[in-house]
Amino acid sequence: MVRHWSITKMKLVRHTLLLAGIVTAALSGGCSRSSIKIDGSSTVIRITEAVTEEFAAKHPGVRVTGGRSGTGGGFKKFYNGEIDICDASRRINEIERKACEERGVDFAELQIAFDGISLVANPQNDWCDCLTVEQLKAIWQPGSKVSRWSDINPAWPTAEIKLYGPGTDSGTFDYFTEAIVGKTGACRPDYSASEDDNVLVMGVEGDKYALGFFGLAYYEENKEKLKLLGVDPGDGNCTQPTDDTVRNLAYKPLSRPLFIYVRTSSLARPALREYVEFYLDNVSTIVRSTGYVALPDELLDRSKQALDEALVAIPVQ
């Protein structure tokens, strides 16, 4: 699904944009040098939308178009030259990196925030407050024999677990399967999948016996509809994701960094360069309103340094 962020007429109401699905701008000229194309993670898109709204007020001549194809889908468009920026909820993998090298796509990797993958149940779930990594692996691994809550704990209901999670193009899916199952992409196929986390929220909200996972911001926005579960990595400490537990990685193993990847060649365009500089200058303030966790100054400075290094020797257009 492609959504357009208007630069001349965008209203500063983020949730309206999310629900509306598509916003278009009638911009004079439509010049490619004033056009920025972004796609990728359905997690990071929330931050990128918020940054874009703020950027719009200061740069009315720039058109930004974006989508939520998932991190994997975004990287495909990135190395095929279709977009300038890829929103990513995981680091680029070796296959994607090699594809970029083969196509001559240089890029800057810029970390912009932290996130904790939230494990959620229906609010009517009064039997489970925490799951261990071992239990989660038993539920989600390929060939899983777990079909009912009682398969995890005999004292729990004999009702079937209804599972919800991101699709296979999602960086959240990749990160979760690697952290929980032990191999990226290793997952049972019989679950309700969607690249749109709002669809997952509605699925869990509507089923008493549901269990799902997605980015923390979607829980924060819908906390009255969901029950947040804790995760025990195996040491007996059950932890829920919060700003502190995500930032210091105490929420194990589901704390993760979030990124944007920028095509180096695109940085030659003033509009794109200004956008990325604006992104890094303002993301720490903006990210707090989106439900994610801001970077400490030293990590944000590393991203700014990486951008400066990418700008070296690029001719200004």
C-alpha positions as CSV (number, residue, x, y, z in Angstrom):
1,M,0.0,0.0,0.0
2,V,1.4,3.4,-1.0
3,R,0.6,6.5,1.0
4,H,1.4,10.0,0.1
5,W,2.4,12.7,2.5
6,S,1.3,16.1,1.4
7,I,3.8,18.8,1.8
8,T,1.6,21.8,1.0
9,K,-1.7,20.8,2.6
10,M,-0.7,18.2,5.2
11,K,-2.6,18.6,8.4
12,L,-0.7,18.1,11.6
13,V,-2.8,15.2,12.7
14,R,-0.8,12.0,12.5
15,H,-3.5,9.5,13.4
16,T,-5.8,10.9,10.8
17,L,-3.1,10.2,8.2
18,L,-2.7,6.7,9.4
19,L,-6.4,6.0,9.2
20,A,-7.0,7.8,5.9
21,G,-4.3,5.7,4.3
22,I,-3.5,8.1,1.5
23,V,-2.9,11.9,1.3
24,T,-2.0,13.6,-1.9
25,A,-0.5,16.9,-2.7
26,A,-1.0,19.1,-5.7
27,L,2.4,20.7,-6.0
28,S,3.6,23.1,-8.6
29,G,6.1,21.7,-11.0
30,G,6.5,18.2,-9.6
31,C,10.2,18.4,-10.2
32,S,12.1,15.2,-9.4
33,R,14.8,17.2,-7.6
34,S,12.1,18.3,-5.1
35,S,10.7,14.8,-4.7
36,I,11.7,12.3,-2.0
37,K,10.6,8.6,-2.2
38,I,10.6,6.5,1.0
39,D,9.4,3.0,1.7
40,G,10.0,0.1,4.1
41,S,9.2,-0.7,7.7
42,S,5.6,-0.3,9.0
43,T,7.3,0.3,12.4
44,V,9.6,3.1,11.3
45,I,7.0,4.7,9.1
46,R,5.4,6.2,12.2
47,I,8.5,8.1,12.9
48,T,9.1,9.1,9.3
49,E,5.5,10.4,9.0
50,A,5.9,12.5,12.1
51,V,9.2,14.0,10.9
52,T,7.7,14.6,7.4
53,E,4.8,16.6,9.0
54,E,7.2,18.9,10.8
55,F,9.4,19.2,7.7
56,A,6.4,20.1,5.6
57,A,5.8,23.4,7.3
58,K,9.4,24.6,6.6
59,H,9.7,23.2,3.0
60,P,6.5,23.7,1.1
61,G,8.1,23.0,-2.3
62,V,9.1,19.4,-1.6
63,R,7.0,16.3,-2.2
64,V,7.5,13.2,-0.1
65,T,5.9,9.9,-1.1
66,G,6.1,6.9,1.1
67,G,4.9,3.4,1.6
68,R,4.9,0.5,4.1
69,S,6.1,-2.5,2.1
70,G,8.0,-3.9,5.2
71,T,11.7,-3.7,5.7
72,G,12.5,-6.5,3.3
73,G,10.1,-5.0,0.6
74,G,11.7,-1.6,1.2
75,F,15.2,-2.9,0.7
76,K,14.2,-4.5,-2.6
77,K,12.9,-1.1,-3.9
78,F,16.1,0.5,-2.4
79,Y,18.6,-1.6,-4.3
80,N,16.5,-1.5,-7.4
81,G,16.7,2.3,-7.5
82,E,13.0,3.0,-6.8
83,I,13.4,4.9,-3.6
84,D,15.8,7.3,-1.9
85,I,15.3,6.2,1.7
86,C,14.4,2.8,3.2
87,D,12.8,2.7,6.7
88,A,14.2,-0.3,8.4
89,S,13.4,-2.0,11.7
90,R,16.5,-4.2,11.5
91,R,20.0,-3.9,10.0
92,I,20.4,-4.6,6.3
93,N,21.3,-8.3,5.8
94,E,24.1,-9.8,3.7
95,I,21.9,-10.6,0.8
96,E,20.5,-7.1,0.6
97,R,24.0,-5.6,1.1
98,K,25.3,-7.7,-1.7
99,A,22.4,-6.7,-4.0
100,C,23.3,-3.0,-3.3
101,E,27.0,-3.7,-4.1
102,E,26.1,-5.4,-7.4
103,R,23.9,-2.5,-8.5
104,G,26.4,0.2,-7.3
105,V,24.1,1.5,-4.6
106,D,26.1,3.2,-1.8
107,F,24.2,4.1,1.3
108,A,24.4,5.7,4.7
109,E,23.1,3.6,7.6
110,L,21.5,6.0,10.2
111,Q,20.1,4.7,13.5
112,I,17.3,6.9,14.6
113,A,15.6,5.3,17.6
114,F,15.1,2.2,19.7
115,D,12.0,0.0,19.8
116,G,10.8,-2.9,21.9
117,I,8.7,-5.6,20.2
118,S,5.5,-5.8,22.3
119,L,4.0,-9.2,23.1
120,V,0.3,-8.7,23.5
121,A,-2.9,-10.6,24.4
122,N,-6.6,-9.7,24.6
123,P,-7.6,-7.8,27.7
124,Q,-9.9,-10.7,28.8
125,N,-6.8,-12.9,29.1
126,D,-6.6,-13.3,32.9
127,W,-4.4,-16.4,33.0
128,C,-1.1,-15.2,31.4
129,D,1.0,-12.3,32.3
130,C,4.4,-13.5,31.1
131,L,5.9,-16.0,28.7
132,T,9.5,-17.3,28.6
133,V,11.6,-17.3,25.5
134,E,11.4,-21.0,25.6
135,Q,7.6,-21.0,25.6
136,L,7.5,-18.4,22.8
137,K,9.9,-20.6,20.7
138,A,7.6,-23.6,21.3
139,I,4.6,-21.5,20.1
140,W,6.2,-19.9,17.0
141,Q,8.8,-22.3,15.7
142,P,8.2,-24.2,12.4
143,G,6.4,-27.5,13.1
144,S,5.1,-26.3,16.5
145,K,2.9,-28.7,18.4
146,V,1.4,-25.9,20.4
147,S,-2.2,-25.2,19.4
148,R,-4.0,-24.5,22.7
149,W,-3.1,-22.3,25.7
150,S,-3.1,-25.5,27.8
151,D,-0.3,-26.9,25.6
152,I,1.9,-24.2,27.3
153,N,0.5,-24.6,30.8
154,P,-2.0,-27.3,31.7
155,A,-3.7,-24.8,34.1
156,W,-4.5,-22.5,31.2
157,P,-7.6,-22.7,29.0
158,T,-8.0,-25.5,26.5
159,A,-9.0,-23.0,23.9
160,E,-7.0,-22.6,20.6
161,I,-4.4,-19.8,20.5
162,K,-5.1,-17.4,17.7
163,L,-1.8,-16.0,16.6
164,Y,-1.2,-12.6,15.0
165,G,2.0,-11.2,13.7
166,P,3.7,-9.2,10.9
167,G,4.2,-10.7,7.4
168,T,7.4,-12.1,6.1
169,D,8.6,-8.9,4.5
170,S,8.5,-7.2,7.9
171,G,11.7,-6.4,9.8
172,T,9.8,-7.0,12.9
173,F,9.1,-10.5,11.7
174,D,12.8,-11.0,10.9
175,Y,13.9,-9.7,14.3
176,F,11.4,-11.6,16.3
177,T,12.1,-15.0,14.6
178,E,15.8,-14.6,15.0
179,A,15.6,-13.5,18.6
180,I,13.0,-16.1,19.7
181,V,13.3,-19.0,17.3
182,G,17.0,-18.6,16.6
183,K,16.8,-18.3,12.9
184,T,15.6,-15.3,10.8
185,G,12.4,-16.2,9.0
186,A,11.9,-19.5,10.8
187,C,8.2,-19.5,11.8
188,R,5.1,-21.6,11.7
189,P,2.9,-20.6,8.7
190,D,-0.5,-20.9,10.3
191,Y,-0.9,-17.5,11.9
192,S,-2.7,-14.3,10.8
193,A,-0.2,-12.1,9.1
194,S,-0.3,-8.5,8.0
195,E,2.2,-5.8,7.1
196,D,-0.3,-3.3,8.6
197,D,0.2,-3.4,12.4
198,N,-3.2,-1.7,12.9
199,V,-4.8,-4.9,11.4
200,L,-2.9,-7.0,14.0
201,V,-4.2,-4.7,16.8
202,M,-7.8,-5.3,15.7
203,G,-7.2,-9.0,15.4
204,V,-5.9,-9.3,19.0
205,E,-8.5,-6.9,20.3
206,G,-11.3,-9.0,18.8
207,D,-10.3,-12.5,20.1
208,K,-10.2,-13.5,23.8
209,Y,-7.6,-16.2,23.0
210,A,-5.3,-14.2,20.8
211,L,-1.6,-13.7,21.1
212,G,0.4,-11.3,18.9
213,F,3.5,-9.2,18.5
214,F,4.4,-5.9,16.8
215,G,6.2,-2.7,17.5
216,L,5.8,-1.0,20.9
217,A,4.3,2.2,19.5
218,Y,1.2,0.3,18.3
219,Y,0.7,-1.0,21.8
220,E,1.1,2.4,23.3
221,E,-1.5,3.8,20.9
222,N,-3.9,1.0,21.6
223,K,-3.2,0.1,25.2
224,E,-6.8,0.3,26.3
225,K,-7.6,-2.4,23.8
226,L,-4.7,-4.8,24.5
227,K,-2.9,-6.5,27.4
228,L,0.8,-6.2,27.4
229,L,2.7,-9.3,28.4
230,G,6.2,-9.6,29.9
231,V,9.0,-11.7,28.5
232,D,11.4,-13.8,30.6
233,P,14.7,-14.5,28.7
234,G,15.3,-17.5,30.9
235,D,16.7,-16.0,34.1
236,G,13.4,-15.7,36.0
237,N,13.1,-11.9,35.4
238,C,9.9,-11.1,33.6
239,T,10.2,-7.7,31.9
240,Q,7.9,-5.5,29.9
241,P,9.0,-2.9,27.4
242,T,9.4,0.6,28.7
243,D,11.7,3.5,27.7
244,D,14.3,2.4,30.2
245,T,14.1,-1.3,29.6
246,V,14.3,-0.8,25.9
247,R,17.1,1.8,25.9
248,N,19.3,-0.2,28.2
249,L,18.4,-3.5,26.5
250,A,17.0,-5.0,29.8
251,Y,14.0,-6.0,27.8
252,K,15.6,-9.2,26.4
253,P,15.7,-10.3,23.7
254,L,13.2,-8.0,22.0
255,S,14.8,-4.6,22.3
256,R,16.1,-3.4,18.9
257,P,17.5,-0.4,17.0
258,L,15.6,1.4,14.2
259,F,17.2,2.8,11.1
260,I,16.8,4.8,7.9
261,Y,19.0,3.9,5.0
262,V,19.8,6.7,2.6
263,R,21.1,6.3,-1.0
264,T,24.4,8.3,-1.1
265,S,23.7,9.5,-4.7
266,S,20.3,10.9,-3.6
267,L,22.1,13.1,-1.1
268,A,23.4,15.2,-4.0
269,R,19.9,16.7,-4.3
270,P,19.4,19.6,-1.9
271,A,15.8,18.7,-0.9
272,L,16.9,15.2,0.1
273,R,19.9,16.4,1.9
274,E,17.9,19.0,3.9
275,Y,15.3,16.4,4.7
276,V,17.8,13.9,6.2
277,E,19.6,16.6,8.1
278,F,16.2,17.8,9.5
279,Y,15.3,14.2,10.3
280,L,18.4,13.7,12.5
281,D,18.2,17.2,14.1
282,N,14.6,16.7,15.2
283,V,14.0,12.9,15.6
284,S,14.9,12.7,19.3
285,T,12.1,15.2,20.1
286,I,9.6,13.9,17.6
287,V,10.1,10.2,18.5
288,R,8.8,10.5,22.0
289,S,5.3,11.4,20.6
290,T,5.3,8.3,18.4
291,G,5.7,5.8,21.2
292,Y,9.3,4.8,20.5
293,V,12.5,5.4,22.5
294,A,14.9,8.3,21.7
295,L,18.6,7.6,21.2
296,P,21.2,8.7,23.7
297,D,23.2,11.7,22.4
298,E,26.3,9.6,21.6
299,L,24.4,7.3,19.3
300,L,22.6,10.1,17.6
301,D,26.0,11.9,17.1
302,R,27.2,8.7,15.3
303,S,24.4,8.9,12.9
304,K,25.1,12.5,12.2
305,Q,28.8,11.7,11.7
306,A,27.8,8.9,9.2
307,L,25.7,11.4,7.3
308,D,28.6,13.9,7.2
309,E,30.9,11.2,5.9
310,A,28.4,10.3,3.2
311,L,28.2,13.9,2.1
312,V,31.9,14.2,1.5
313,A,32.7,14.7,-2.2
314,I,29.1,14.6,-3.3
315,P,28.5,17.4,-5.8
316,V,25.6,19.7,-5.0
317,Q,22.9,19.8,-7.7
